[in-house]
Amino acid sequence: MIRLATPDVDDTDIAAVVAVLRCGTLVQATRVREFERRAAAVIGAAEAVAVSNCTSALQLALLAIGVGPGDRVAVPSFSWPATANVVVLCGAEPVFVDIERETNGMDPDALEAAFATHDRIKAVLPVHAFGAMARMSAITTLAARHGAFVIEDAACALGAEREGRGAGTWGGIGCFSFHPRKAVTTGEGGVAVTADAAIARRIRALRNHGLDPDSATPEFIAPGYNMRLTEFQAALGLTQLAKLDRILEHRRRLARRYTELLAGAPVVTPAEPPGVRHVFQSYVVLLPCDLAPRRASLIATLRGRGVETTIGTHHLPLTTYFRQRYRYRPGDFPVTDDVFSRALTLPLHTGLAESDQVTVAEALRAAL
């Protein structure tokens, strides 16, 4: 089976984890601090706070800026459920915003319409889908005009750029994932980055039971969570970050090869517009409109040919919880309706050989 994704783990990674396990200090110590320092440098941020996963980073980011009951947060309608779930878990209401086709990210025009029709939007939470950045210049301008704080869900976008500026550095907080499907992994794990030292301090307290991170003696200054990163995860993260440039260039090379192999096929391949650096956390094509209703059987057919594929991501307003709570229907988010129904993710990881890519392309053409 040609796998959809496999992490790039080698003997150096394994040795780093084993060394921590043997030393006996396993939770949030020197390696976590070094991982935070290194992640901040790679991303281009002043402060980085390592947490248990990107969902935790998003939730703590919202809590750190005071999002709670009575507030609204604008989120894209096309994303992994965590993007909207964290808003609800903070007691606030998500305001779904349709996406644009070019980036699969939040449409600034739709965001402007959301501001016009909803009051109390305290924050905007754009997502950099599949490793390509949303149009952050327009989004941050709109948010500033309406007094809304911007938190970037950059889970898939470590190393991505737009207009020479990295993912996670456009808003007040950026949140990244180190899940095994991402370019570099800590198994599970995430990080929140910011230029605001006060926000970083609040997130550090909230991740660790409300413990004051600057106090010489234990002092609990807020009700907090246990969302800490372990030392062995941080050790793995350090060796993984050391390979980031190589891994990203490999993924970009694989993406270019897929685009060549699929030239002339009846699918839309992902674009990389001028001024954008796509890091291809996923290589997602759009099927022909007439095949969208048969996508599930297409995925099964490809699996039968030894190729693992999946959907792009989720149409959040039409998932059971949000559909039932807010009475959303097909047609409310027309671009998301279309992209969600047609998106197909192909295998992409550093263990993928060129012969594997040929097999994937041939299997897809035959199945189509």
C-alpha positions in Angstrom: 0.0 0.0 0.0 1.3 3.5 -0.9 0.6 5.3 2.3 -1.1 8.7 2.4 1.5 10.0 4.9 4.4 8.6 7.0 6.6 10.7 9.4 10.3 11.3 8.5 11.8 9.5 11.5 15.4 8.3 11.5 18.0 6.9 14.0 18.9 10.4 15.1 15.3 11.1 16.1 15.0 7.7 17.9 18.3 8.2 19.8 17.2 11.7 21.0 14.0 10.2 22.5 15.8 7.2 24.0 18.3 9.6 25.7 15.5 11.5 27.4 13.7 8.3 28.5 17.0 7.1 30.1 17.7 10.3 31.9 14.3 10.2 33.8 13.3 13.9 33.4 10.2 13.5 31.2 8.0 16.6 31.6 8.6 20.2 30.5 12.3 20.9 31.4 15.4 21.9 29.4 14.5 20.3 26.1 11.1 21.9 26.0 12.7 25.3 26.6 15.2 24.6 23.9 12.5 23.4 21.5 10.5 26.6 22.1 13.6 28.7 21.5 14.3 26.8 18.2 10.7 26.9 17.0 10.5 30.7 17.6 13.7 31.2 15.6 12.4 29.0 12.7 9.1 30.7 12.6 10.4 34.2 13.1 8.6 34.9 16.4 9.7 36.5 19.6 8.0 34.0 21.9 7.0 30.3 21.5 5.0 28.2 24.0 5.0 24.5 23.4 1.8 22.6 24.3 0.2 19.2 23.9 -1.2 19.8 20.4 -2.3 22.5 18.0 -5.9 22.3 19.3 -4.6 23.2 22.8 -2.6 26.0 21.3 -5.7 27.4 19.6 -7.9 27.1 22.7 -5.3 28.7 25.0 -4.7 31.5 22.4 -8.5 32.3 22.5 -8.5 32.2 26.3 -5.4 34.3 26.6 -7.1 37.2 24.7 -10.2 36.8 26.8 -12.6 35.1 24.4 -15.6 33.8 26.2 -19.4 33.7 26.4 -21.1 36.4 24.4 -18.2 36.7 22.0 -18.0 35.6 18.4 -15.0 34.3 16.4 -14.8 34.3 12.6 -13.6 30.9 11.3 -13.4 29.4 7.8 -16.1 26.9 6.8 -13.5 24.5 5.4 -11.1 23.1 8.0 -10.5 20.4 10.5 -13.2 20.6 13.3 -10.7 21.8 15.9 -10.7 25.2 14.4 -14.4 25.8 15.3 -14.5 23.4 18.3 -12.1 25.5 20.3 -14.4 28.5 19.9 -17.4 26.6 21.3 -15.2 25.2 24.1 -14.4 28.7 25.2 -18.1 29.5 25.4 -18.1 31.7 22.3 -19.9 31.3 18.9 -18.2 30.6 15.6 -19.1 32.7 12.7 -18.4 30.6 9.6 -16.9 32.4 6.6 -16.8 30.9 3.1 -13.4 30.2 1.4 -11.8 31.2 -1.9 -10.8 28.7 -4.4 -7.2 29.9 -5.0 -6.0 29.4 -1.4 -8.7 27.2 0.1 -8.6 29.8 2.9 -10.9 32.4 4.3 -12.3 34.7 1.6 -11.7 38.3 2.6 -14.8 39.5 0.8 -16.9 36.9 2.8 -15.2 38.0 6.0 -16.2 41.6 5.3 -19.7 40.5 4.8 -19.5 38.6 8.2 -18.5 41.8 9.9 -21.4 43.6 8.3 -24.0 41.0 9.5 -22.6 40.0 12.9 -21.6 42.1 15.9 -19.3 41.1 18.8 -16.7 39.4 16.5 -13.8 39.5 18.9 -11.3 37.5 16.9 -10.6 36.2 13.4 -9.1 32.7 13.1 -7.9 32.1 9.5 -6.6 28.7 8.5 -3.6 28.1 6.1 -5.1 25.0 4.4 -2.9 22.2 3.2 0.2 24.3 3.6 -0.7 27.4 1.4 -1.4 30.6 3.2 -4.6 32.5 3.3 -4.6 36.1 2.0 -3.4 37.5 5.3 -2.8 41.1 4.2 -6.5 41.6 3.4 -7.6 39.6 6.4 -5.5 41.5 8.9 -6.5 44.8 7.4 -10.2 43.9 7.8 -9.7 42.6 11.3 -7.9 45.8 12.4 -10.6 48.0 10.9 -13.2 46.2 13.1 -11.1 45.8 16.2 -10.8 42.0 16.0 -7.7 40.1 17.2 -6.2 37.7 14.6 -5.1 34.2 15.6 -3.6 32.1 12.7 -4.3 28.4 12.5 -1.0 27.5 10.9 -1.3 23.8 11.8 -0.3 22.8 8.2 1.9 25.7 7.3 5.3 25.6 9.1 7.7 27.3 6.6 5.0 28.7 4.4 5.3 32.3 3.2 3.2 35.0 1.6 4.7 38.3 0.4 8.0 37.4 2.1 6.4 36.9 5.5 6.0 33.6 7.3 2.9 31.8 8.4 2.1 32.5 12.1 3.6 35.9 12.1 0.8 38.0 10.6 -1.6 37.9 13.5 -1.2 38.5 17.2 -0.8 34.7 17.8 0.1 31.8 15.4 -0.6 28.2 16.2 1.3 25.2 14.7 0.9 21.4 14.8 3.4 18.6 15.0 1.0 15.8 14.3 2.5 12.8 12.4 0.9 14.0 9.1 2.8 17.3 9.3 6.2 18.0 7.8 7.9 17.6 11.1 6.4 15.8 14.1 6.6 15.3 17.8 4.0 12.5 17.7 1.4 14.9 19.1 2.3 18.5 20.0 1.8 22.1 19.1 3.2 25.5 19.7 1.7 29.0 20.0 3.9 31.9 18.9 3.5 35.6 19.5 5.4 38.9 19.7 3.5 39.8 22.9 5.3 38.7 26.1 2.2 39.2 28.2 0.2 36.9 26.0 3.0 34.3 26.0 3.0 34.5 29.8 -0.7 33.9 30.0 -0.5 30.9 27.7 2.4 29.4 29.8 0.3 29.7 32.9 -2.9 28.2 31.3 -1.0 25.2 29.9 0.3 24.3 33.3 -2.6 24.3 35.9 -2.4 28.1 36.1 1.1 28.1 37.6 2.9 31.4 37.4 5.8 30.8 35.0 7.9 33.6 36.5 7.5 32.8 40.2 10.4 31.4 42.2 8.0 29.4 44.3 4.7 27.7 43.2 2.0 30.3 42.8 -1.2 29.5 41.0 -2.6 32.7 39.4 -5.5 31.3 37.3 -7.5 28.1 36.8 -5.5 26.3 34.1 -5.2 23.1 32.2 -2.6 20.3 31.8 -1.6 20.9 28.2 2.2 20.5 28.6 4.6 19.0 26.1 6.8 16.2 27.3 10.6 16.3 27.3 10.9 13.3 24.9 8.5 15.0 22.4 10.6 18.1 22.6 13.8 16.1 22.0 12.1 14.6 18.9 11.0 18.1 17.8 14.5 19.4 18.0 15.9 16.7 15.7 12.9 17.1 13.4 13.3 20.9 13.1 17.0 20.4 12.2 15.7 18.6 9.0 12.9 21.1 8.2 14.5 22.7 5.2 15.4 19.4 3.6 11.9 17.9 4.3 10.1 21.0 2.9 12.2 21.1 -0.3 11.6 17.3 -0.8 7.8 17.8 -0.4 7.8 20.7 -2.8 9.7 18.6 -5.3 7.2 15.8 -5.0 4.4 18.2 -5.5 5.9 19.6 -8.7 6.3 16.0 -10.0 2.7 15.2 -9.3 1.7 18.3 -11.2 3.7 17.1 -14.2 2.4 13.5 -14.0 -1.2 14.8 -13.8 -1.0 17.2 -16.7 -4.0 16.7 -19.0 -5.9 14.6 -16.5 -9.4 15.8 -15.6 -8.4 17.1 -12.2 -7.5 20.6 -10.9 -4.0 20.5 -9.4 -2.9 22.9 -6.6 -1.5 26.2 -7.6 1.3 28.2 -6.1 0.6 31.9 -7.0 3.4 34.5 -7.3 4.6 35.6 -3.9 3.4 32.4 -2.1 5.6 29.6 -0.8 3.4 26.5 -0.5 4.8 23.8 1.8 2.4 21.0 0.7 1.4 19.5 3.9 -1.1 17.8 1.6 -1.3 17.5 -2.2 -5.0 18.0 -2.8 -6.6 17.9 -6.3 -10.2 18.7 -7.3 -12.1 16.0 -9.1 -14.4 16.8 -12.1 -17.8 18.0 -10.9 -19.7 15.0 -12.3 -17.5 12.6 -10.2 -18.0 14.4 -6.9 -20.9 12.2 -5.9 -18.7 9.1 -6.5 -15.7 10.3 -4.5 -16.1 7.6 -1.8 -16.2 4.8 -4.3 -13.2 6.4 -6.1 -11.2 6.3 -2.8 -12.2 2.7 -2.3 -11.1 1.9 -5.9 -7.7 3.5 -5.4 -7.3 1.6 -2.1 -8.0 -1.6 -4.1 -5.2 -0.6 -6.4 -2.8 -0.1 -3.5 -3.1 3.7 -3.2 -4.3 5.3 0.1 -6.2 8.6 -0.5 -8.7 10.6 1.5 -10.9 13.7 1.3 -9.4 17.2 1.6 -10.8 18.4 4.9 -14.3 19.0 6.4 -17.3 21.3 5.6 -17.7 22.4 9.2 -21.2 24.0 9.0 -22.5 20.8 7.6 -21.0 18.5 10.2 -23.7 17.1 12.5 -23.1 19.3 15.5 -22.9 22.7 13.8 -25.6 21.8 11.3 -28.1 20.9 14.0 -27.2 23.7 16.3 -27.2 26.5 13.7 -29.5 25.0 11.0 -26.9 25.4 8.2 -27.9 24.0 4.8 -26.1 23.3 1.5 -25.9 26.6 -0.4 -25.1 28.7 2.6 -21.3 28.4 1.8 -21.3 27.8 -2.0 -17.5 27.7 -2.6 -17.0 25.3 0.4 -19.9 23.2 -0.9 -18.0 22.7 -4.2 -14.5 22.4 -3.0 -15.4 20.0 -0.1 -17.3 17.7 -2.5 -14.4 17.4 -5.0 -11.2 17.5 -3.0 -9.1 14.4 -3.0 -5.7 14.1 -1.1 -3.0 12.1 -2.7 0.0 10.4 -0.9 2.8 12.8 -0.1 5.7 12.3 2.3 9.5 12.0 2.1 9.4 8.2 1.9 7.5 8.4 -1.4 9.6 7.2 -4.4 9.1 8.6 -7.9 7.9 5.2 -9.0 5.2 5.5 -6.3 4.1 8.8 -7.7 3.9 7.2 -11.2 1.7 4.4 -9.7 -0.5 7.0 -7.9 -1.0 9.1 -11.1 -1.7 6.1 -13.3 -4.2 4.6 -10.7 -6.0 7.9 -10.5 -6.2 8.3 -14.2 -7.5 4.8 -14.6 -10.1 5.2 -11.8 -11.3 8.5 -13.3 
